[in-house]
Structures are given as C-alpha cells and as structure tokens.
Amino acid sequence: IPPEGIELEEVAERHYRVTTPQARARMEARNDYARQLRALGSGHVLDIVRVGGGIIGGVIGGIFGFFMTMMVSAYMLVTEAEIFAFARSLVPPGARGGFDALLRRLDKGLVGVVRGQLIICMVNGCLSAVGFALADLKYWPTLALVAAIFSLIPIFGSILSSIPAVAIGLTQGFGTGLFVLLWILGIHQLEANLLNPKIMGDAAKIHPVLVVFSLLAGEHFFGIQGALLAVPAMSIVQSLFLHWRQYALDYDESPTVWPDA
C-alpha cells in the first residue's frame, strides 16, 4: 500500500476500482481538460467552419484558376494566327504597317525579358548548388532548385531564397550558416551589379534603373505576383512608348547600351 493510501470506488454492483489520490487527481485533471476543450470547440464552431470554408474555397479557386489559365493559354497558342489576324483587321489599312511593327517590338522585348531571366535563373541555381555543396549543406540540391526558381523574381528572389538555406545552415553550425549567408550575398551582388543590368539590359533593352523601379512598384501594389510580372510589364510599357514616339513624333532612337550599365 502506498504511503498516501488507496481509494476504493464502486463502478458497478460488486465491482470496485482501486486508485490512489494522485491517480484520481490526474484523472480529474484530464476530465477537466477534456471538458474545457469541448466547451472551447462548441464556442468557436462557427469560426472553425468559417476558416475551414475559406481554406477550402481558396484551394478550389486556385485549382480552378490554374486550369482555366492553362485552357486559355492552350487555346491562344492553337489559334494564334486567327487572333492576330482579327486584331489586325480592327486597324485601318493605312496603319497596319505600324501595327505589325508594334507587335514585332513587343515580341522582341518580351522574348528578351524571358530569355534573360531564364539565364539568370540558371546561373543563380548553378552557383548556389556549388556553394551549398561546398558547405555540405543538408538538402542542398533542393535548396539550389529553390534558389533557381525564386530567381524568376529579379533581385528580391535571391533574398527570399536565402532564408531557408541560412536557417538550415545554422542548424548544422554557426560557421556553416555564416558561409551560406556570405555565399548568397556574393551571388546577390553578382546578380544585382552584373547579371541583371547586363543580361536584362542587353536582352530586353531596359535600363537597370527601370528594372529596379518596376520591381519596387510591382511588389508594393500587387505583392509577389507584381514583382514576378514587373519586368515584362515594364518591357510592354517601354515598347508602347517607343512605338508612339516613332510614329507620333517621327523620332526613333532605340536604347542600345548605357554608359553606366
């Protein structure tokens, strides 16, 4: 018999439960906790249903939007000639030459943006993989892939992708985390001072200042989506301006190389 004694509890006719005061106290505490949880759940059922409905609705909406985007994109690719022919038919015959020139200018600018950004992603991913492998960082292939994907967002993508890499590096040791951080900062400096100005400037003919300004404006007004689409949008705006200047003002001097680029 324990020093604190025992308790006998009749649970049915001629059936008893032998417990100790400590066991009874623990059981009562568990029962109180269960009652509190039930009371908490019953008082917030509507909130739980509302939050769950919002999450489910967001997931369904995202899936629906993704498939609709894929369907519209596929339809536009299949009927590309018909779409451009219809758009061209809306333009007066005398202005169709300028319309064709505008399309060529837009296409050249967007192709340069996409090609330049893909080159930056590849370089960023390769350099990240080399540095992470040298540091013997856990999951370094996955982290290098994340760095390459996040590089789709110019400049700011490198900052966002550094968070998980540095965090995992710190779990392996302060030196590893510091090495990973310094390596990412080096890649960021290379991207900001050489890759973005030269590749984006030469491929899309967009001044580096306009690239940074478009990124800041896009992120401020539309978040990550705005930062992702900022440079293509700036390319379209620049192409429209240059086309207007050429045909409305009869002045055409396309940007080529800037002295400070």
C-alpha positions in Angstrom: 0.0 0.0 0.0 1.5 3.4 -0.9 2.1 5.9 1.9 -0.7 8.1 0.7 -3.2 5.2 0.9 -5.7 3.9 -1.6 -9.3 4.6 -2.5 -12.0 2.2 -3.5 -14.6 3.3 -6.0 -17.6 1.2 -6.8 -18.1 1.3 -10.5 -20.8 -1.4 -10.7 -22.6 -3.9 -8.4 -19.8 -5.9 -6.7 -17.2 -4.2 -8.9 -14.7 -1.8 -7.5 -11.8 0.3 -8.8 -8.7 0.7 -6.7 -7.0 4.0 -7.1 -4.7 6.4 -5.3 -5.3 10.0 -4.5 -2.7 11.1 -7.1 -4.2 8.9 -9.8 -7.7 10.3 -9.1 -6.3 13.8 -9.2 -4.7 13.1 -12.6 -7.9 11.6 -13.9 -10.0 14.6 -12.7 -7.4 17.0 -14.4 -7.8 15.1 -17.7 -11.5 15.2 -17.4 -11.5 18.9 -16.7 -9.1 19.5 -19.7 -11.5 17.5 -22.0 -14.5 19.5 -20.8 -12.6 22.7 -21.5 -11.7 21.6 -25.0 -15.3 20.6 -25.7 -16.5 24.0 -24.3 -13.9 25.8 -26.4 -14.9 23.9 -29.5 -18.6 24.5 -29.0 -18.0 28.2 -28.6 -15.9 28.5 -31.8 -17.7 26.2 -34.2 -18.7 29.0 -36.5 -15.2 30.4 -36.5 -13.7 26.9 -37.3 -16.3 26.4 -40.1 -15.6 29.9 -41.5 -11.8 29.4 -41.5 -12.2 25.9 -43.0 -14.5 27.1 -45.7 -12.1 29.9 -46.6 -9.2 27.5 -46.9 -11.2 25.0 -49.0 -12.6 27.9 -51.1 -9.1 29.2 -51.7 -7.8 25.8 -52.7 -10.7 25.2 -55.1 -10.4 28.7 -56.5 -6.7 28.3 -57.1 -7.1 24.9 -58.9 -9.9 26.3 -61.0 -7.9 29.4 -61.9 -4.9 27.3 -62.8 -6.8 25.0 -65.1 -8.7 28.0 -66.7 -5.3 29.7 -67.3 -3.9 26.6 -68.9 -7.0 26.1 -71.1 -7.0 29.8 -72.3 -3.2 29.6 -72.9 -3.5 26.4 -74.9 -6.4 27.9 -77.0 -4.4 31.1 -77.7 -1.4 29.1 -78.8 -3.5 26.9 -81.2 -5.4 29.9 -82.6 -2.6 32.4 -82.5 -2.7 33.3 -86.2 -6.5 33.8 -86.1 -6.3 36.1 -83.0 -3.6 38.3 -84.6 -5.4 38.4 -87.9 -8.6 39.5 -86.1 -6.7 42.2 -84.1 -5.0 43.4 -87.4 -8.4 43.6 -89.1 -9.5 46.2 -86.5 -6.8 48.6 -87.5 -7.3 50.9 -90.5 -5.4 49.6 -93.6 -3.1 52.6 -93.7 -1.9 51.9 -90.1 -1.4 48.1 -90.4 2.3 48.5 -91.1 2.7 50.4 -87.8 0.6 47.7 -86.0 2.9 45.0 -87.4 5.9 46.9 -86.2 4.4 47.3 -82.7 3.8 43.6 -82.5 7.4 42.9 -83.5 8.7 45.4 -81.0 6.6 43.9 -78.2 7.6 40.3 -79.1 11.3 41.2 -79.2 11.1 42.9 -75.8 9.2 40.1 -74.1 11.5 37.4 -75.6 14.5 39.3 -74.3 13.0 39.5 -70.8 12.1 35.8 -70.7 15.5 34.7 -72.2 17.5 37.0 -69.8 15.5 35.9 -66.7 16.0 32.2 -67.6 19.7 32.7 -68.0 19.9 34.4 -64.6 17.9 31.6 -63.0 20.3 29.0 -64.5 23.4 30.9 -63.3 21.9 31.5 -59.8 21.0 27.9 -59.4 24.4 26.6 -60.5 26.3 29.0 -58.3 24.0 28.2 -55.3 24.5 24.4 -55.9 28.3 24.8 -55.9 28.3 26.9 -52.7 25.8 24.7 -50.9 27.7 21.5 -51.8 31.0 23.0 -50.6 29.3 23.8 -47.3 27.9 20.2 -47.2 24.5 21.8 -46.6 21.6 19.4 -46.0 19.2 19.1 -48.8 21.5 21.3 -51.0 20.0 20.1 -54.3 16.5 21.1 -53.3 17.7 24.4 -51.9 19.6 25.1 -55.1 16.5 24.4 -57.1 14.5 26.8 -54.8 17.1 29.5 -55.4 16.9 29.0 -59.2 13.1 29.2 -59.1 13.0 32.2 -56.8 15.4 33.9 -59.2 12.4 34.4 -61.5 11.8 37.4 -59.3 14.7 39.7 -60.1 16.9 40.9 -57.2 14.4 40.1 -54.5 14.2 36.4 -55.3 17.7 35.9 -54.1 16.8 37.4 -50.8 13.7 35.3 -50.3 15.5 32.1 -51.3 18.3 32.7 -48.7 16.0 32.3 -45.7 15.6 28.5 -45.7 19.2 27.9 -46.8 20.7 30.0 -44.0 18.2 28.6 -41.4 19.2 25.0 -42.3 22.9 26.0 -42.3 22.6 27.4 -38.7 21.1 24.1 -37.6 24.4 22.5 -38.7 26.6 25.1 -37.1 27.2 28.8 -36.9 30.1 28.5 -39.4 28.0 26.7 -42.0 25.2 29.2 -41.7 27.7 32.1 -42.0 29.4 30.6 -45.0 26.0 30.1 -46.7 24.9 33.6 -46.0 28.2 35.1 -47.3 27.9 32.9 -50.4 24.3 34.0 -51.1 25.3 37.7 -50.6 28.1 37.2 -53.1 25.6 35.8 -55.6 23.2 38.6 -54.9 25.9 41.2 -55.5 26.8 39.5 -58.8 23.2 39.3 -59.9 22.4 42.9 -58.9 25.6 44.5 -60.3 26.3 42.4 -63.3 23.7 39.8 -64.3 20.6 41.9 -64.1 22.0 45.1 -65.6 23.9 43.4 -68.4 21.6 40.5 -69.3 18.3 42.3 -68.8 19.6 45.5 -70.3 21.2 43.8 -73.3 18.4 41.3 -73.9 15.4 43.4 -73.3 16.9 46.9 -73.7 15.6 48.0 -70.4 17.7 50.4 -68.2 18.7 48.9 -64.8 17.0 51.8 -63.0 13.7 51.0 -64.8 14.1 47.3 -63.8 14.5 48.2 -60.1 11.7 50.8 -60.2 9.3 48.3 -61.8 10.2 45.7 -59.2 9.5 48.1 -56.3 6.2 49.4 -57.8 5.0 45.9 -58.7 5.8 44.5 -55.2 4.2 47.5 -53.5 0.9 47.3 -55.3 0.5 43.6 -56.2 2.9 41.7 -53.9 4.9 38.7 -55.2 2.8 38.4 -58.3 3.5 42.1 -59.1 7.3 41.6 -58.6 7.2 38.5 -60.9 5.4 40.3 -63.7 7.0 43.7 -63.2 9.8 43.5 -65.7 7.6 42.0 -68.5 5.1 44.8 -67.9 7.8 47.4 -68.0 9.0 45.9 -71.3 5.5 46.3 -72.7 5.2 49.9 -71.5 8.6 50.8 -73.0 7.7 49.2 -76.3 4.4 51.1 -76.4 6.2 54.4 -75.6 8.9 53.8 -78.2 6.3 52.9 -80.8 4.3 56.1 -80.0 7.4 58.2 -80.2 8.4 56.8 -83.5 5.0 57.1 -85.2 3.5 60.1 -83.4 6.6 62.2 -83.1 8.5 60.8 -86.1 11.6 60.2 -83.8 13.2 56.8 -83.3 16.3 56.1 -81.3 16.1 52.7 -79.7 18.1 52.3 -76.5 21.2 50.1 -77.0 23.9 50.4 -74.4 24.0 52.8 -71.4 27.4 54.1 -70.2 26.6 53.2 -66.5 25.2 49.7 -67.3 
